[in-house]
Amino acid sequence: MRAVVQRVASASVSVDGNVISSISRGLMVLVGIGTDDTLADVETLTNKILNIRVFDANGTMWKSNVKDIAGEVLCVSQFTLMANTTKGNKPDFHRAMSSNASRELYATFLKKMRCLYVPDRIQDGQFGAMMNVSLTNEGPVTLTLDTRKFEYISVSGKSSENGNKEARNQTANVASSRSTSGVNPGPTDSEVDSL
């Protein structure tokens, strides 16, 4: 499952010109469900959304989650988050779960969100409808969450499990091979003043 999470001052969803859901301060969450997503993905994503610290507290940034501030959450199902755009210019949605199956898993996702928090503070759009989403992003703060981030990486045509291990190893190798001598620190203050 994938989610785009935005910290908002307010957000709303309209269908056919009528506002069907709205929230004040909290999180606007767009949710994409993949063909192989399961209840484990629902568990992971709901916990992350409700516990990620994107709000300030007592002048300290990144200190509070949405529950800490008694905020609201507006969720909108969005299959386009599962698009593959690596070939050509037309998005490929084959990674998105079919409509009937995703409707059921999305309903489970909403139920879990409401079980883990105050039910009336979890709002949603209208599944499968053409929606207009309006929001005021606070910050702006926008994060992407993915319960399967390594599984979408294809490395040398190997299976996803081998690809996962190799992708992690490549990331570790790149990070460890960087040295401070190869980093450009940028101009000094005197160089900037002389510009």
Secondary structure, DSSP 8 states (H G I E B T S, - for coil): -EEEEEEEEEEEEEETTEEEEEESSEEEEEEE-BTT--HHHHHHHHHHHHH---EEETTEEEEE-TTTTT-EEEEEE-GGGG-B-SSSSS-B-TTB--HHHHHHHHHHHHHHHHHHS-GGGEEE--TTS--EEEEEEEEEEEEEEETTTTTT---TT--HHHHHHHHHHHHHHHHHH--GGGS-----HHHHHT-
